[in-house]
Amino acid sequence: MSLEIIESCVNCYACEPLCPNEAIYQASPHFLIDPDKCTECIGDYDAAQCSSICPIEGAILDELGVELNPPGSLTGISMEMLTKYQAAVEATYQAALAAKSG
Amino acid sequence: MDLPVINSSSEGAAGGGCDSHSCGSTDDQLDHLPEHIRAKVHNHPCYSEQAHHYFARMHVAVAPACNIQCHYCNRKYDCSNESRPGVVSEVLTPEQAVKKVMAVAANIPQMTVLGIAGPGDPLANPERTFATFRELSEKAPDIKLCVSTNGLALPDSVEELSKHNIDHVTITINCVDPDVGAKIYPWIFWNNKRIMGREGAAILIEQQQKGLEMLTARGILVKVNSVMIPGVNDEHLAEVSRVVKSKGAFLHNVMPLIAEPEHGTFYGLMGQASPTAEELQKLQDACSGDMNMMRHCRQCRADAVGLLGEDRGQEFTMDKIEDMEIDYPAAMVKRAEVHAQIAKELEEKDNKARASKAELVSIQSLKPDAPVTRPVLMAVSTKGGGVINEHFGHAHEFLVYEASGNGVRFIGHRKTTAFCEGGSSCGDGESALDETLRVLKGCEVVLSAKIGFEPWAPLEAAGIQPNGEHAMEPIEEAIAAVYAEMIAAGKLDAQPEQQQKVA
């Protein structure tokens, strides 16, 4: 029984000091949870501490691989808005490329 | 005629509202403060408008964790080409931060202030933040330390902050009403739980106000930052200003929301509007009857280095710092010399301003029936030092001043793309010159060290007179001189239409 941090982690350190089991450690390219130490905070807190402070939706999974903070749950940004965001990022990138070559 | 720089906040403030005396806050902004407080802020670029032309600041990004989410922030962001709060290129360990600060202090002796401002919340990273402060107060005692926080963890940190001789704390307070807060803060992390919506906002507000009172009770200077979000808290911020002033905050900095879709923030993606320069100025003026306002904030990055408005962070990346040999005791001697030189220069400037003010008062008392001339906004390009020393085409921002019969007061800065770096006008894109003309809306004169032939005619056509005759002159003196010329030429006889245009 253990939670898992995946690649969308932005290395903000917020979870690391909160873990009652010191199961979270800094690693490259992102923080990781030692599955032998993680108890999902059962017995210590009502909700797992790492996923309660994590600002990145989808970065922490439960033992079944389910996202503890699904898209839109933390930022209020819907999937539709996210698609728009990706388009805007792409447009900015293409404009920068065009400016470089032009 | 030599016009003085207005001592804005010290006079007429009792009148409230926005008479010409109470709303400005230029270099005499600090006159009404007790001597011990002035001594703390005279060389702090983020607390004194005058100081920001001469003294530099730096932020070290040692605090990546945050305990709240704001709708104008995207925690995924990391880009060296973006200049706004919360954005950094590399997070430093406290050891790296101390090394960087000493390297910058030795190379930029004008750097007087080290702030920790993120990219998360410094007080949500107490170990990393306080380790940095502890080390610096020992190794570099000539650097002022300050911190910027959302306030949630502030009451628990006040004791520790006062131990490290931290004189300046900035709290970002966007609201004092939880209903407004619910539209800005989707959640907070509090007592081991994530608390959503209004309930979280209410706790945050309570902690901010408590922290503010605890700090001012200890004599620690507090600046309050507020992000102006049209339709969300714009009408509410005048009340915020009143409340924080009554609790002892000494400066209020209302900043415009930054929200673009490509930032990936909630507000950016929602299409939430940012305020225009005019809307911002109107709100700052409305708040200024109650509060000393800051108007020169550049909303800098959590790893910015240099004068406000410039960022020399790329000169001090960790790989470059590793190779630098820093003799700090020697650097401290040089820094003291540079600071003394600037202090001398500022004192001379102040004496001159006082003398010309006395002169104006005597002229006015001789001619009580002299016609009242309308105020004029003028833009200036400068690289710092309080003089007009930047070419029009190189300017990434313009400082805007208002000249009137009462003198010259600083209004704010307006960012643009430098004309010489922008592409020419083609397709749907706005050219750099179009952008500059747009941001200078309302200004009637632009003063630069030099203005090229190409922008000259479009500026005139937009009703903005280009002026390159005051290169290297002190800003306020040059503006006063141009205003006097405009009076002499009969351009300022009060005309209701024109008054509206510049209001």
Contacts between the chains, C-beta under 8 A, distances in Angstrom:
chain1	res1	chain2	res2	distance
A	10	B	75	6.0
A	10	B	76	5.6
A	10	B	78	7.8
A	11	B	64	7.0
A	11	B	91	7.3
A	12	B	64	4.4
A	12	B	65	5.2
A	12	B	66	7.0
A	12	B	75	6.5
A	12	B	120	6.1
A	13	B	64	5.2
A	13	B	65	4.8
A	13	B	125	6.8
A	13	B	128	7.8
A	14	B	64	7.6
A	14	B	65	3.6
A	14	B	66	6.5
A	14	B	67	7.5
A	14	B	120	7.1
A	14	B	124	7.0
A	14	B	189	7.9
A	17	B	127	7.5
A	18	B	192	7.6
A	45	B	192	5.3
A	46	B	192	7.9
A	46	B	193	7.0
A	47	B	192	7.8
A	47	B	193	6.4
A	47	B	194	7.3
A	49	B	192	6.3
A	52	B	189	6.3
A	52	B	192	7.0
A	52	B	193	6.2
A	52	B	194	4.5
A	53	B	65	7.7
A	53	B	67	7.0
A	53	B	189	4.5
A	53	B	194	7.0
A	55	B	66	6.5
A	55	B	69	5.9
A	55	B	75	4.2
A	56	B	75	6.4
A	56	B	76	6.7
A	74	B	69	6.2
A	74	B	186	6.6
A	74	B	187	6.5
A	75	B	69	6.7
A	75	B	71	7.9
A	75	B	186	6.4
A	75	B	266	5.5
A	76	B	71	7.3
A	76	B	186	5.3
A	76	B	266	5.3
A	77	B	264	7.9
A	77	B	266	5.6
A	77	B	269	5.8
A	81	B	269	4.3
A	81	B	270	7.4
A	82	B	269	7.9
A	84	B	261	6.3
A	84	B	269	6.0
A	85	B	261	6.4
A	85	B	262	7.6
A	85	B	264	4.7
A	85	B	268	8.0
A	85	B	269	5.6
A	88	B	260	7.8
A	88	B	261	4.1
A	88	B	262	4.3
A	88	B	264	7.9
A	89	B	262	5.7
A	89	B	264	7.2
A	91	B	262	7.5
A	92	B	262	4.8
A	99	B	423	7.5
